[in-house]
Protein backbone atom coordinates (compact mmCIF):
# COMPACT_ATOMS: atom_id res chain seq x y z
CA UNK A 1 0.00 0.00 0.00
CA UNK A 2 1.40 3.45 -0.88
CA UNK A 3 2.49 5.62 2.01
CA UNK A 4 1.44 9.27 1.85
CA UNK A 5 2.54 11.93 4.31
CA UNK A 6 1.17 15.47 4.47
CA UNK A 7 3.96 18.00 4.88
CA UNK A 8 4.58 21.69 5.56
CA UNK A 9 4.34 24.87 3.57
CA UNK A 10 7.19 25.09 1.08
CA UNK A 11 6.63 28.52 -0.42
CA UNK A 12 4.23 31.42 -0.64
CA UNK A 13 3.31 33.41 -3.72
CA UNK A 14 2.21 36.97 -3.04
CA UNK A 15 -0.59 38.94 -4.60
CA UNK A 16 1.56 39.99 -7.59
CA UNK A 17 -0.46 43.10 -8.44
CA UNK A 18 1.75 44.02 -11.37
CA UNK A 19 4.46 42.56 -13.53
CA UNK A 20 7.76 44.34 -12.74
CA UNK A 21 9.25 42.89 -15.93
CA UNK A 22 6.88 45.00 -18.05
CA UNK A 23 7.02 48.65 -16.98
CA UNK A 24 5.27 51.09 -19.30
CA UNK A 25 6.10 54.27 -17.39
CA UNK A 26 7.75 55.23 -14.11
CA UNK A 27 8.53 58.63 -12.61
CA UNK A 28 9.61 59.61 -9.10
CA UNK A 29 8.05 63.08 -9.62
CA UNK A 30 11.23 64.83 -8.53
CA UNK A 31 11.22 67.08 -11.62
CA UNK A 32 8.63 68.33 -14.10
CA UNK A 33 10.11 67.14 -17.39
CA UNK A 34 7.38 64.54 -18.00
CA UNK A 35 4.49 66.72 -16.82
CA UNK A 36 2.58 69.82 -17.76
CA UNK A 37 1.75 71.47 -14.42
CA UNK A 38 -0.63 74.33 -13.76
CA UNK A 39 -1.11 76.12 -10.44
CA UNK A 40 0.94 75.96 -7.26
CA UNK A 41 3.35 73.13 -6.59
CA UNK A 42 6.58 72.13 -4.86
CA UNK A 43 9.12 69.39 -5.52
CA UNK A 44 9.72 67.61 -2.21
CA UNK A 45 11.65 64.56 -1.04
CA UNK A 46 8.36 62.62 -1.20
CA UNK A 47 7.42 63.67 -4.72
CA UNK A 48 5.22 66.37 -6.26
CA UNK A 49 3.15 68.49 -3.84
CA UNK A 50 0.11 70.24 -5.37
CA UNK A 51 -2.12 72.69 -3.51
CA UNK A 52 -4.90 75.14 -4.27
CA UNK A 53 -6.20 74.59 -7.79
CA UNK A 54 -3.36 72.72 -9.45
CA UNK A 55 -3.11 69.88 -11.93
CA UNK A 56 -0.37 67.74 -13.48
CA UNK A 57 -0.92 66.01 -16.85
CA UNK A 58 1.59 63.70 -18.50
CA UNK A 59 3.10 65.29 -21.59
CA UNK A 60 3.12 62.01 -23.54
CA UNK A 61 0.33 59.56 -24.37
CA UNK A 62 1.73 56.96 -21.97
CA UNK A 63 -1.51 54.92 -21.80
CA UNK A 64 -2.31 54.90 -25.51
CA UNK A 65 -3.03 51.46 -26.93
CA UNK A 66 -2.66 49.62 -23.61
CA UNK A 67 -5.63 47.41 -22.75
CA UNK A 68 -4.24 45.74 -19.63
CA UNK A 69 -2.35 47.90 -17.17
CA UNK A 70 -2.28 49.03 -13.57
CA UNK A 71 -1.42 52.51 -12.26
CA UNK A 72 0.07 52.68 -8.76
CA UNK A 73 0.77 55.99 -7.04
CA UNK A 74 1.19 56.73 -3.30
CA UNK A 75 -0.53 59.90 -2.10
CA UNK A 76 -0.17 61.84 1.14
CA UNK A 77 -3.07 64.18 1.94
CA UNK A 78 -1.67 67.19 3.79
CA UNK A 79 -4.89 69.25 3.81
CA UNK A 80 -8.20 67.42 3.28
CA UNK A 81 -10.19 69.16 0.55
CA UNK A 82 -11.30 68.35 -2.98
CA UNK A 83 -8.67 66.64 -5.13
CA UNK A 84 -8.31 64.28 -8.10
CA UNK A 85 -6.54 61.16 -6.91
CA UNK A 86 -6.07 59.91 -10.46
CA UNK A 87 -7.55 60.54 -13.91
CA UNK A 88 -7.14 59.25 -17.45
CA UNK A 89 -7.48 61.81 -20.24
CA UNK A 90 -7.73 62.00 -24.00
CA UNK A 91 -4.84 63.31 -26.11
CA UNK A 92 -5.80 66.94 -25.41
CA UNK A 93 -5.76 66.37 -21.64
CA UNK A 94 -9.55 66.30 -21.15
CA UNK A 95 -10.47 63.82 -18.36
CA UNK A 96 -12.41 60.73 -19.49
CA UNK A 97 -12.04 58.59 -16.34
CA UNK A 98 -11.64 60.27 -12.94
CA UNK A 99 -11.15 59.19 -9.36
CA UNK A 100 -12.09 62.24 -7.25
CA UNK A 101 -12.28 62.81 -3.52
CA UNK A 102 -15.31 65.01 -2.69
CA UNK A 103 -15.26 66.94 0.61
CA UNK A 104 -19.05 67.52 0.48
CA UNK A 105 -19.89 63.81 0.37
CA UNK A 106 -16.67 62.79 2.16
CA UNK A 107 -16.32 60.06 -0.43
CA UNK A 108 -14.05 58.86 -3.20
CA UNK A 109 -16.05 58.92 -6.43
CA UNK A 110 -15.57 57.42 -9.89
CA UNK A 111 -16.58 59.50 -12.92
CA UNK A 112 -16.76 58.15 -16.48
CA UNK A 113 -16.96 60.84 -19.18
CA UNK A 114 -18.24 63.34 -16.62
CA UNK A 115 -20.94 61.12 -15.02
CA UNK A 116 -20.59 59.75 -11.52
CA UNK A 117 -20.84 55.94 -11.55
CA UNK A 118 -19.84 55.00 -8.01
CA UNK A 119 -18.52 56.31 -4.73
CA UNK A 120 -17.70 55.18 -1.23
CA UNK A 121 -17.02 56.96 2.07
CA UNK A 122 -13.38 57.17 3.11
CA UNK A 123 -11.00 59.43 5.03
CA UNK A 124 -8.00 60.23 2.81
CA UNK A 125 -6.04 61.56 5.78
CA UNK A 126 -5.84 57.95 6.99
CA UNK A 127 -4.77 56.38 3.69
CA UNK A 128 -1.82 54.05 4.17
CA UNK A 129 -1.89 52.45 0.72
CA UNK A 130 -1.13 53.75 -2.77
CA UNK A 131 -3.93 54.56 -5.19
CA UNK A 132 -4.23 51.47 -7.40
CA UNK A 133 -6.34 51.32 -10.57
CA UNK A 134 -6.39 48.34 -12.96
CA UNK A 135 -7.65 48.46 -16.52
CA UNK A 136 -8.30 45.00 -17.96
CA UNK A 137 -9.89 45.31 -21.39
CA UNK A 138 -13.07 47.35 -20.88
CA UNK A 139 -13.13 46.71 -17.13
CA UNK A 140 -11.81 49.27 -14.66
CA UNK A 141 -10.99 48.11 -11.13
CA UNK A 142 -10.47 50.71 -8.42
CA UNK A 143 -8.54 49.93 -5.23
CA UNK A 144 -9.56 46.24 -5.63
CA UNK A 145 -12.92 47.52 -4.34
CA UNK A 146 -15.19 48.02 -7.31
CA UNK A 147 -15.31 47.07 -10.98
CA UNK A 148 -16.68 49.55 -13.53
CA UNK A 149 -17.53 48.92 -17.19
CA UNK A 150 -15.88 51.34 -19.59
CA UNK A 151 -17.55 52.45 -22.83
CA UNK A 152 -16.08 50.84 -25.90
CA UNK A 153 -13.51 53.09 -27.56
CA UNK A 154 -13.24 55.55 -24.66
CA UNK A 155 -10.07 57.63 -25.18
CA UNK A 156 -7.43 56.81 -22.55
CA UNK A 157 -4.12 58.44 -23.44
CA UNK A 158 -2.58 60.35 -20.53
CA UNK A 159 -2.41 60.46 -16.73
CA UNK A 160 -3.61 63.35 -14.62
CA UNK A 161 -3.89 64.18 -10.92
CA UNK A 162 -4.47 67.41 -9.08
CA UNK A 163 -6.11 69.45 -6.34
CA UNK A 164 -9.20 71.65 -6.20
CA UNK A 165 -8.60 73.24 -2.82
CA UNK A 166 -6.73 70.35 -1.26
CA UNK A 167 -3.03 69.90 -0.50
CA UNK A 168 -1.68 66.53 -1.65
CA UNK A 169 1.78 65.07 -2.23
CA UNK A 170 1.89 62.58 -5.09
CA UNK A 171 4.72 60.04 -4.85
CA UNK A 172 6.48 57.89 -7.42
CA UNK A 173 3.97 56.87 -10.11
CA UNK A 174 4.25 53.61 -12.03
CA UNK A 175 2.31 52.12 -14.94
CA UNK A 176 2.86 48.39 -15.32
CA UNK A 177 1.39 45.42 -17.09
CA UNK A 178 -1.58 44.47 -14.94
CA UNK A 179 -1.26 41.26 -12.96
CA UNK A 180 -4.50 41.04 -10.98
CA UNK A 181 -4.88 40.68 -7.24
CA UNK A 182 -4.53 36.94 -6.66
CA UNK A 183 -2.97 33.73 -7.94
CA UNK A 184 -4.59 30.31 -8.11
CA UNK A 185 -4.56 26.98 -9.97
CA UNK A 186 -0.80 26.64 -10.45
CA UNK A 187 -0.20 23.85 -12.97
CA UNK A 188 3.18 22.41 -14.01
CA UNK A 189 4.28 22.44 -17.62
CA UNK A 190 5.13 18.78 -18.17
CA UNK A 191 7.65 17.14 -20.45
CA UNK A 192 8.60 13.47 -20.61
CA UNK A 193 11.38 14.39 -18.16
CA UNK A 194 9.17 16.11 -15.59
CA UNK A 195 8.48 19.81 -15.18
CA UNK A 196 9.67 21.98 -18.07
CA UNK A 197 13.18 23.16 -17.23
CA UNK A 198 14.80 25.90 -19.34
CA UNK A 199 18.14 27.38 -18.29
CA UNK A 200 17.62 26.38 -14.69
CA UNK A 201 14.04 27.65 -14.38
CA UNK A 202 10.99 25.43 -13.76
CA UNK A 203 7.89 26.76 -15.52
CA UNK A 204 4.24 26.67 -14.44
CA UNK A 205 0.99 27.81 -15.98
CA UNK A 206 -1.21 29.61 -13.46
CA UNK A 207 -4.43 31.58 -13.23
CA UNK A 208 -4.37 35.28 -12.38
CA UNK A 209 -7.49 36.49 -10.56
CA UNK A 210 -9.09 39.96 -10.58
CA UNK A 211 -11.92 40.06 -8.06
CA UNK A 212 -12.88 43.44 -6.54
CA UNK A 213 -14.21 43.16 -3.00
CA UNK A 214 -17.57 44.85 -3.58
CA UNK A 215 -18.21 43.39 -7.05
CA UNK A 216 -19.67 40.10 -8.18
CA UNK A 217 -17.43 40.14 -11.25
CA UNK A 218 -14.29 37.99 -11.25
CA UNK A 219 -11.87 37.99 -14.17
CA UNK A 220 -9.41 35.12 -14.56
CA UNK A 221 -6.57 35.07 -17.07
CA UNK A 222 -3.68 32.61 -17.63
CA UNK A 223 -0.03 33.47 -17.12
CA UNK A 224 3.35 31.77 -16.71
CA UNK A 225 5.34 31.60 -13.46
CA UNK A 226 8.88 30.37 -13.09
CA UNK A 227 11.11 29.37 -10.19
CA UNK A 228 14.53 27.91 -9.48
CA UNK A 229 13.81 26.57 -5.99
CA UNK A 230 10.02 26.02 -5.66
CA UNK A 231 10.01 28.71 -2.96
CA UNK A 232 10.50 32.00 -4.79
CA UNK A 233 8.38 32.52 -7.91
CA UNK A 234 8.44 35.32 -10.44
CA UNK A 235 6.05 36.36 -13.18
CA UNK A 236 7.47 35.48 -16.56
CA UNK A 237 4.67 36.11 -19.07
CA UNK A 238 1.02 37.13 -18.95
CA UNK A 239 -1.30 35.75 -21.59
CA UNK A 240 -4.18 37.82 -22.93
CA UNK A 241 -6.49 35.65 -25.08
CA UNK A 242 -8.47 37.49 -27.72
CA UNK A 243 -11.81 36.31 -26.36
CA UNK A 244 -13.38 38.25 -23.44
CA UNK A 245 -14.46 35.43 -21.12
CA UNK A 246 -12.67 34.57 -17.90
CA UNK A 247 -10.54 31.45 -18.17
CA UNK A 248 -9.04 29.12 -15.58
CA UNK A 249 -5.88 27.11 -16.19
CA UNK A 250 -6.63 23.39 -16.18
CA UNK A 251 -3.47 21.72 -17.46
CA UNK A 252 -0.23 22.55 -19.29
CA UNK A 253 1.92 20.26 -21.40
CA UNK A 254 5.03 20.69 -23.57
CA UNK A 255 5.49 18.34 -26.54
CA UNK A 256 9.06 19.44 -27.27
CA UNK A 257 8.07 22.19 -29.71
CA UNK A 258 5.09 23.97 -28.20
CA UNK A 259 3.39 24.35 -24.85
CA UNK A 260 -0.31 23.50 -24.84
CA UNK A 261 -2.42 25.05 -22.06
CA UNK A 262 -5.91 23.71 -21.41
CA UNK A 263 -8.35 26.36 -20.18
CA UNK A 264 -11.87 26.19 -18.80
CA UNK A 265 -13.68 29.14 -20.37
CA UNK A 266 -16.31 30.64 -18.08
CA UNK A 267 -19.17 30.84 -20.54
CA UNK A 268 -21.61 29.02 -18.27
CA UNK A 269 -21.55 25.88 -20.41
CA UNK A 270 -18.41 24.14 -19.27
CA UNK A 271 -16.48 25.08 -22.43
CA UNK A 272 -12.79 24.24 -22.83
CA UNK A 273 -10.14 25.49 -25.20
CA UNK A 274 -6.47 24.80 -25.83
CA UNK A 275 -3.91 27.58 -26.33
CA UNK A 276 -0.75 26.71 -28.23
CA UNK A 277 2.28 28.75 -27.15
CA UNK A 278 5.65 29.19 -28.82
CA UNK A 279 8.94 28.55 -26.92
CA UNK A 280 8.76 32.07 -25.46
CA UNK A 281 5.15 31.48 -24.31
CA UNK A 282 3.52 33.75 -26.86
CA UNK A 283 0.09 32.61 -28.09
CA UNK A 284 0.35 30.96 -31.49
CA UNK A 285 -3.16 29.51 -31.78
CA UNK A 286 -6.35 28.99 -29.75
CA UNK A 287 -8.50 25.93 -30.43
CA UNK A 288 -12.03 26.22 -29.06
CA UNK A 289 -13.42 23.23 -30.96
CA UNK A 290 -13.13 20.83 -28.01
CA UNK A 291 -15.43 17.81 -28.09
CA UNK A 292 -16.37 15.52 -25.19
CA UNK A 293 -18.02 12.39 -26.53
CA UNK A 294 -20.42 10.23 -24.53
CA UNK A 295 -20.70 12.25 -21.32
CA UNK A 296 -23.33 10.87 -18.92
CA UNK A 297 -26.63 12.60 -19.56
CA UNK A 298 -27.14 15.82 -17.62
CA UNK A 299 -23.46 16.33 -16.70
CA UNK A 300 -20.78 18.83 -17.70
CA UNK A 301 -17.03 18.49 -17.58
CA UNK A 302 -15.67 20.98 -15.02
CA UNK A 303 -11.95 20.22 -14.74
CA UNK A 304 -9.46 18.11 -16.65
CA UNK A 305 -6.08 16.49 -16.08
CA UNK A 306 -3.98 14.09 -18.16
CA UNK A 307 -1.92 11.02 -17.27
CA UNK A 308 0.27 8.68 -19.30
CA UNK A 309 0.03 5.00 -18.34
CA UNK A 310 2.21 2.50 -20.20
CA UNK A 311 2.65 4.94 -23.10
CA UNK A 312 -1.12 5.50 -23.34
CA UNK A 313 -2.71 8.87 -22.62
CA UNK A 314 -5.86 9.16 -20.51
CA UNK A 315 -7.75 12.19 -19.23
CA UNK A 316 -9.30 12.40 -15.77
CA UNK A 317 -12.11 14.90 -15.35
CA UNK A 318 -14.43 16.20 -12.65
CA UNK A 319 -18.10 16.20 -13.69
CA UNK A 320 -20.84 18.53 -12.51
CA UNK A 321 -22.53 15.77 -10.45
CA UNK A 322 -19.38 15.07 -8.40
CA UNK A 323 -18.27 12.07 -10.48
CA UNK A 324 -14.63 11.62 -11.45
CA UNK A 325 -14.58 10.25 -14.99
CA UNK A 326 -11.96 8.58 -17.16
CA UNK A 327 -11.63 9.67 -20.82
CA UNK A 328 -9.80 8.14 -23.76
CA UNK A 329 -7.67 10.69 -25.64
CA UNK A 330 -4.70 10.97 -27.97
CA UNK A 331 -2.97 13.30 -25.52
CA UNK A 332 -3.05 16.76 -23.93
CA UNK A 333 -2.78 18.36 -27.39
CA UNK A 334 -5.88 16.54 -28.63
CA UNK A 335 -9.20 18.44 -28.84
CA UNK A 336 -11.24 15.23 -28.47
CA UNK A 337 -12.14 13.35 -25.27
CA UNK A 338 -14.19 10.14 -25.22
CA UNK A 339 -15.90 9.11 -21.99
CA UNK A 340 -14.93 5.62 -20.74
CA UNK A 341 -16.26 5.15 -17.20
CA UNK A 342 -16.65 6.62 -13.72
CA UNK A 343 -13.61 6.14 -11.49
CA UNK A 344 -15.18 7.37 -8.26
CA UNK A 345 -17.65 9.91 -6.96
CA UNK A 346 -17.16 12.80 -4.54
CA UNK A 347 -19.80 14.41 -2.36
CA UNK A 348 -19.74 17.55 -4.50
CA UNK A 349 -18.27 18.58 -7.89
CA UNK A 350 -14.66 19.44 -7.08
CA UNK A 351 -11.61 19.73 -9.33
CA UNK A 352 -9.13 16.85 -9.33
CA UNK A 353 -5.56 16.35 -10.47
CA UNK A 354 -4.10 13.00 -11.53
CA UNK A 355 -0.48 11.84 -11.35
CA UNK A 356 1.63 8.75 -12.00
CA UNK A 357 3.63 7.92 -8.85
CA UNK A 358 5.81 5.07 -7.57
CA UNK A 359 6.70 3.48 -4.28
CA UNK A 360 9.53 0.98 -3.82
CA UNK A 361 7.74 -1.75 -5.77
CA UNK A 362 4.90 -0.52 -7.92
CA UNK A 363 3.54 2.30 -10.05
CA UNK A 364 0.24 3.93 -9.06
CA UNK A 365 -2.14 6.63 -10.22
CA UNK A 366 -2.81 9.27 -7.56
CA UNK A 367 -5.96 11.42 -7.71
CA UNK A 368 -6.19 14.52 -5.53
CA UNK A 369 -9.25 16.63 -4.80
CA UNK A 370 -9.73 19.36 -2.17
CA UNK A 371 -11.25 16.81 0.22
CA UNK A 372 -9.84 13.42 -0.69
CA UNK A 373 -6.98 11.46 -2.20
CA UNK A 374 -7.46 8.18 -4.05
CA UNK A 375 -4.77 5.75 -5.23
CA UNK A 376 -5.34 3.41 -8.20
CA UNK A 377 -3.15 0.62 -9.48
CA UNK A 378 -1.69 0.66 -12.96
CA UNK A 379 -4.93 -0.83 -14.34
CA UNK A 380 -6.86 2.13 -12.85
CA UNK A 381 -8.52 -0.05 -10.22
CA UNK A 382 -8.90 1.50 -6.76
CA UNK A 383 -6.25 0.47 -4.20
CA UNK A 384 -6.82 2.76 -1.23
CA UNK A 385 -8.33 6.17 -0.51
CA UNK A 386 -8.75 8.61 2.33
CA UNK A 387 -12.23 8.92 3.80
CA UNK A 388 -11.67 12.66 4.08
CA UNK A 389 -8.87 14.95 5.19
CA UNK A 390 -9.10 15.36 9.00
CA UNK A 391 -9.86 18.83 10.29
CA UNK A 392 -6.60 18.99 12.24
CA UNK A 393 -4.32 18.68 9.22
CA UNK A 394 -2.65 21.78 7.76
CA UNK A 395 -4.40 21.33 4.41
CA UNK A 396 -8.02 21.79 5.46
CA UNK A 397 -8.69 25.03 3.64
CA UNK A 398 -6.75 24.55 0.43
CA UNK A 399 -7.41 23.03 -2.98
CA UNK A 400 -4.99 20.13 -3.44
CA UNK A 401 -3.41 20.45 -6.85
CA UNK A 402 -0.35 18.23 -7.00
CA UNK A 403 2.68 19.54 -8.84
CA UNK A 404 5.05 16.64 -9.51
CA UNK A 405 8.77 17.39 -9.79
CA UNK A 406 11.32 14.59 -9.58
CA UNK A 407 10.49 12.55 -6.46
CA UNK A 408 8.38 15.13 -4.60
CA UNK A 409 4.85 16.46 -4.90
CA UNK A 410 3.87 20.08 -4.68
CA UNK A 411 0.29 21.19 -4.41
CA UNK A 412 -1.04 24.69 -4.45
CA UNK A 413 -4.00 26.87 -3.69
CA UNK A 414 -4.42 30.61 -4.11
CA UNK A 415 -0.72 31.34 -3.97
CA UNK A 416 0.59 28.91 -1.33
CA UNK A 417 2.68 25.81 -2.05
CA UNK A 418 3.14 22.76 0.15
CA UNK A 419 5.21 19.64 -0.36
CA UNK A 420 4.95 16.04 0.78
C-alpha positions in Angstrom: 0.0 0.0 0.0 1.4 3.5 -0.9 2.5 5.6 2.0 1.4 9.3 1.8 2.5 11.9 4.3 1.2 15.5 4.5 4.0 18.0 4.9 4.6 21.7 5.6 4.3 24.9 3.6 7.2 25.1 1.1 6.6 28.5 -0.4 4.2 31.4 -0.6 3.3 33.4 -3.7 2.2 37.0 -3.0 -0.6 38.9 -4.6 1.6 40.0 -7.6 -0.5 43.1 -8.4 1.7 44.0 -11.4 4.5 42.6 -13.5 7.8 44.3 -12.7 9.2 42.9 -15.9 6.9 45.0 -18.0 7.0 48.7 -17.0 5.3 51.1 -19.3 6.1 54.3 -17.4 7.7 55.2 -14.1 8.5 58.6 -12.6 9.6 59.6 -9.1 8.1 63.1 -9.6 11.2 64.8 -8.5 11.2 67.1 -11.6 8.6 68.3 -14.1 10.1 67.1 -17.4 7.4 64.5 -18.0 4.5 66.7 -16.8 2.6 69.8 -17.8 1.8 71.5 -14.4 -0.6 74.3 -13.8 -1.1 76.1 -10.4 0.9 76.0 -7.3 3.4 73.1 -6.6 6.6 72.1 -4.9 9.1 69.4 -5.5 9.7 67.6 -2.2 11.6 64.6 -1.0 8.4 62.6 -1.2 7.4 63.7 -4.7 5.2 66.4 -6.3 3.1 68.5 -3.8 0.1 70.2 -5.4 -2.1 72.7 -3.5 -4.9 75.1 -4.3 -6.2 74.6 -7.8 -3.4 72.7 -9.4 -3.1 69.9 -11.9 -0.4 67.7 -13.5 -0.9 66.0 -16.8 1.6 63.7 -18.5 3.1 65.3 -21.6 3.1 62.0 -23.5 0.3 59.6 -24.4 1.7 57.0 -22.0 -1.5 54.9 -21.8 -2.3 54.9 -25.5 -3.0 51.5 -26.9 -2.7 49.6 -23.6 -5.6 47.4 -22.8 -4.2 45.7 -19.6 -2.3 47.9 -17.2 -2.3 49.0 -13.6 -1.4 52.5 -12.3 0.1 52.7 -8.8 0.8 56.0 -7.0 1.2 56.7 -3.3 -0.5 59.9 -2.1 -0.2 61.8 1.1 -3.1 64.2 1.9 -1.7 67.2 3.8 -4.9 69.2 3.8 -8.2 67.4 3.3 -10.2 69.2 0.6 -11.3 68.4 -3.0 -8.7 66.6 -5.1 -8.3 64.3 -8.1 -6.5 61.2 -6.9 -6.1 59.9 -10.5 -7.5 60.5 -13.9 -7.1 59.3 -17.5 -7.5 61.8 -20.2 -7.7 62.0 -24.0 -4.8 63.3 -26.1 -5.8 66.9 -25.4 -5.8 66.4 -21.6 -9.5 66.3 -21.2 -10.5 63.8 -18.4 -12.4 60.7 -19.5 -12.0 58.6 -16.3 -11.6 60.3 -12.9 -11.1 59.2 -9.4 -12.1 62.2 -7.3 -12.3 62.8 -3.5 -15.3 65.0 -2.7 -15.3 66.9 0.6 -19.0 67.5 0.5 -19.9 63.8 0.4 -16.7 62.8 2.2 -16.3 60.1 -0.4 -14.1 58.9 -3.2 -16.0 58.9 -6.4 -15.6 57.4 -9.9 -16.6 59.5 -12.9 -16.8 58.1 -16.5 -17.0 60.8 -19.2 -18.2 63.3 -16.6 -20.9 61.1 -15.0 -20.6 59.7 -11.5 -20.8 55.9 -11.5 -19.8 55.0 -8.0 -18.5 56.3 -4.7 -17.7 55.2 -1.2 -17.0 57.0 2.1 -13.4 57.2 3.1 -11.0 59.4 5.0 -8.0 60.2 2.8 -6.0 61.6 5.8 -5.8 57.9 7.0 -4.8 56.4 3.7 -1.8 54.0 4.2 -1.9 52.5 0.7 -1.1 53.7 -2.8 -3.9 54.6 -5.2 -4.2 51.5 -7.4 -6.3 51.3 -10.6 -6.4 48.3 -13.0 -7.6 48.5 -16.5 -8.3 45.0 -18.0 -9.9 45.3 -21.4 -13.1 47.4 -20.9 -13.1 46.7 -17.1 -11.8 49.3 -14.7 -11.0 48.1 -11.1 -10.5 50.7 -8.4 -8.5 49.9 -5.2 -9.6 46.2 -5.6 -12.9 47.5 -4.3 -15.2 48.0 -7.3 -15.3 47.1 -11.0 -16.7 49.6 -13.5 -17.5 48.9 -17.2 -15.9 51.3 -19.6 -17.6 52.4 -22.8 -16.1 50.8 -25.9 -13.5 53.1 -27.6 -13.2 55.6 -24.7 -10.1 57.6 -25.2 -7.4 56.8 -22.5 -4.1 58.4 -23.4 -2.6 60.3 -20.5 -2.4 60.5 -16.7 -3.6 63.4 -14.6 -3.9 64.2 -10.9 -4.5 67.4 -9.1 -6.1 69.5 -6.3 -9.2 71.7 -6.2 -8.6 73.2 -2.8 -6.7 70.3 -1.3 -3.0 69.9 -0.5 -1.7 66.5 -1.6 1.8 65.1 -2.2 1.9 62.6 -5.1 4.7 60.0 -4.9 6.5 57.9 -7.4 4.0 56.9 -10.1 4.3 53.6 -12.0 2.3 52.1 -14.9 2.9 48.4 -15.3 1.4 45.4 -17.1 -1.6 44.5 -14.9 -1.3 41.3 -13.0 -4.5 41.0 -11.0 -4.9 40.7 -7.2 -4.5 36.9 -6.7 -3.0 33.7 -7.9 -4.6 30.3 -8.1 -4.6 27.0 -10.0 -0.8 26.6 -10.4 -0.2 23.9 -13.0 3.2 22.4 -14.0 4.3 22.4 -17.6 5.1 18.8 -18.2 7.7 17.1 -20.5 8.6 13.5 -20.6 11.4 14.4 -18.2 9.2 16.1 -15.6 8.5 19.8 -15.2 9.7 22.0 -18.1 13.2 23.2 -17.2 14.8 25.9 -19.3 18.1 27.4 -18.3 17.6 26.4 -14.7 14.0 27.6 -14.4 11.0 25.4 -13.8 7.9 26.8 -15.5 4.2 26.7 -14.4 1.0 27.8 -16.0 -1.2 29.6 -13.5 -4.4 31.6 -13.2 -4.4 35.3 -12.4 -7.5 36.5 -10.6 -9.1 40.0 -10.6 -11.9 40.1 -8.1 -12.9 43.4 -6.5 -14.2 43.2 -3.0 -17.6 44.8 -3.6 -18.2 43.4 -7.0 -19.7 40.1 -8.2 -17.4 40.1 -11.2 -14.3 38.0 -11.3 -11.9 38.0 -14.2 -9.4 35.1 -14.6 -6.6 35.1 -17.1 -3.7 32.6 -17.6 0.0 33.5 -17.1 3.3 31.8 -16.7 5.3 31.6 -13.5 8.9 30.4 -13.1 11.1 29.4 -10.2 14.5 27.9 -9.5 13.8 26.6 -6.0 10.0 26.0 -5.7 10.0 28.7 -3.0 10.5 32.0 -4.8 8.4 32.5 -7.9 8.4 35.3 -10.4 6.1 36.4 -13.2 7.5 35.5 -16.6 4.7 36.1 -19.1 1.0 37.1 -19.0 -1.3 35.7 -21.6 -4.2 37.8 -22.9 -6.5 35.6 -25.1 -8.5 37.5 -27.7 -11.8 36.3 -26.4 -13.4 38.2 -23.4 -14.5 35.4 -21.1 -12.7 34.6 -17.9 -10.5 31.5 -18.2 -9.0 29.1 -15.6 -5.9 27.1 -16.2 -6.6 23.4 -16.2 -3.5 21.7 -17.5 -0.2 22.5 -19.3 1.9 20.3 -21.4 5.0 20.7 -23.6 5.5 18.3 -26.5 9.1 19.4 -27.3 8.1 22.2 -29.7 5.1 24.0 -28.2 3.4 24.4 -24.8 -0.3 23.5 -24.8 -2.4 25.0 -22.1 -5.9 23.7 -21.4 -8.4 26.4 -20.2 -11.9 26.2 -18.8 -13.7 29.1 -20.4 -16.3 30.6 -18.1 -19.2 30.8 -20.5 -21.6 29.0 -18.3 -21.6 25.9 -20.4 -18.4 24.1 -19.3 -16.5 25.1 -22.4 -12.8 24.2 -22.8 -10.1 25.5 -25.2 -6.5 24.8 -25.8 -3.9 27.6 -26.3 -0.7 26.7 -28.2 2.3 28.8 -27.1 5.7 29.2 -28.8 8.9 28.6 -26.9 8.8 32.1 -25.5 5.1 31.5 -24.3 3.5 33.7 -26.9 0.1 32.6 -28.1 0.3 31.0 -31.5 -3.2 29.5 -31.8 -6.3 29.0 -29.8 -8.5 25.9 -30.4 -12.0 26.2 -29.1 -13.4 23.2 -31.0 -13.1 20.8 -28.0 -15.4 17.8 -28.1 -16.4 15.5 -25.2 -18.0 12.4 -26.5 -20.4 10.2 -24.5 -20.7 12.2 -21.3 -23.3 10.9 -18.9 -26.6 12.6 -19.6 -27.1 15.8 -17.6 -23.5 16.3 -16.7 -20.8 18.8 -17.7 -17.0 18.5 -17.6 -15.7 21.0 -15.0 -12.0 20.2 -14.7 -9.5 18.1 -16.6 -6.1 16.5 -16.1 -4.0 14.1 -18.2 -1.9 11.0 -17.3 0.3 8.7 -19.3 0.0 5.0 -18.3 2.2 2.5 -20.2 2.6 4.9 -23.1 -1.1 5.5 -23.3 -2.7 8.9 -22.6 -5.9 9.2 -20.5 -7.8 12.2 -19.2 -9.3 12.4 -15.8 -12.1 14.9 -15.3 -14.4 16.2 -12.6 -18.1 16.2 -13.7 -20.8 18.5 -12.5 -22.5 15.8 -10.4 -19.4 15.1 -8.4 -18.3 12.1 -10.5 -14.6 11.6 -11.5 -14.6 10.2 -15.0 -12.0 8.6 -17.2 -11.6 9.7 -20.8 -9.8 8.1 -23.8 -7.7 10.7 -25.6 -4.7 11.0 -28.0 -3.0 13.3 -25.5 -3.1 16.8 -23.9 -2.8 18.4 -27.4 -5.9 16.5 -28.6 -9.2 18.4 -28.8 -11.2 15.2 -28.5 -12.1 13.4 -25.3 -14.2 10.1 -25.2 -15.9 9.1 -22.0 -14.9 5.6 -20.7 -16.3 5.1 -17.2 -16.7 6.6 -13.7 -13.6 6.1 -11.5 -15.2 7.4 -8.3 -17.7 9.9 -7.0 -17.2 12.8 -4.5 -19.8 14.4 -2.4 -19.7 17.5 -4.5 -18.3 18.6 -7.9 -14.7 19.4 -7.1 -11.6 19.7 -9.3 -9.1 16.9 -9.3 -5.6 16.4 -10.5 -4.1 13.0 -11.5 -0.5 11.8 -11.4 1.6 8.8 -12.0 3.6 7.9 -8.8 5.8 5.1 -7.6 6.7 3.5 -4.3 9.5 1.0 -3.8 7.7 -1.7 -5.8 4.9 -0.5 -7.9 3.5 2.3 -10.0 0.2 3.9 -9.1 -2.1 6.6 -10.2 -2.8 9.3 -7.6 -6.0 11.4 -7.7 -6.2 14.5 -5.5 -9.3 16.6 -4.8 -9.7 19.4 -2.2 -11.3 16.8 0.2 -9.8 13.4 -0.7 -7.0 11.5 -2.2 -7.5 8.2 -4.0 -4.8 5.7 -5.2 -5.3 3.4 -8.2 -3.2 0.6 -9.5 -1.7 0.7 -13.0 -4.9 -0.8 -14.3 -6.9 2.1 -12.9 -8.5 -0.1 -10.2 -8.9 1.5 -6.8 -6.3 0.5 -4.2 -6.8 2.8 -1.2 -8.3 6.2 -0.5 -8.8 8.6 2.3 -12.2 8.9 3.8 -11.7 12.7 4.1 -8.9 15.0 5.2 -9.1 15.4 9.0 -9.9 18.8 10.3 -6.6 19.0 12.2 -4.3 18.7 9.2 -2.7 21.8 7.8 -4.4 21.3 4.4 -8.0 21.8 5.5 -8.7 25.0 3.6 -6.8 24.5 0.4 -7.4 23.0 -3.0 -5.0 20.1 -3.4 -3.4 20.4 -6.9 -0.4 18.2 -7.0 2.7 19.5 -8.8 5.1 16.6 -9.5 8.8 17.4 -9.8 11.3 14.6 -9.6 10.5 12.6 -6.5 8.4 15.1 -4.6 4.8 16.5 -4.9 3.9 20.1 -4.7 0.3 21.2 -4.4 -1.0 24.7 -4.4 -4.0 26.9 -3.7 -4.4 30.6 -4.1 -0.7 31.3 -4.0 0.6 28.9 -1.3 2.7 25.8 -2.1 3.1 22.8 0.2 5.2 19.6 -0.4 4.9 16.0 0.8 
